[in-house]
Amino acid sequence: MFKTSLQHLMKAAALLAFLATTAVQAHTDEYLDTVVGPNGGQLRMAGAYHFELLVVKNSKDTKNNAIKVFVMDHANTPVATAGATATLVLVAGKQKAKVTLKPEGNNALVGEAMYASVPEMKVVANITMPGQSAQTAKFEPLKPTAAAAKEHDHNEQHDHGEEHKHDGEKTEDHSHHH
């Protein structure tokens, strides 16, 4: 009898440890930066939601560009945005813009803002789902991330005058799935 209860405890402990690690992972910006959102954007978690920000990635000049936020639950299942409101503040270089997004389609909030696609762009989103309190999410949608590095091509010009020394060395394995 003692043996079986010990086995049950071990199984319960293993399950708890697994749940604890997956819960923690799913909730950090660092973890979310290793995942490309279902629509190709940067994911952030706020409250019961995942917010995925899509910005124009190749606008060299500051102009009116589309900006979109998709709303999902923690399993990245779309959550309807009808009745939701969102205000975004974008800071890109010297440019600062404030934009209000409107619901569109099933789970998107869309609008336009004046911005150029600069890597240091920061976006703070205040999103209010119907009947909920506002959730705030901070994005750096064009910051190079581990997820973006997977799409990295090695045909880029490097200015350090050395051919990829690290190519032959042991590199981190980014192929594991969660």
Secondary structure, DSSP 8 states (H G I E B T S, - for coil): -HHHHHHHHHHHHHHHHHHHHHHHHHT-HHHHTTS--TTSSEEEEETTEEEEEEE-S---S-EEEEEEEEEE-TT--B---TT-EEEEEEEETTEEEEEEEEEETTTEEEEEEEE---TT-EEEEEEE-TTS--EEEEE-TTS--HHHHHT--TTS--SSSS--GGGTS---------
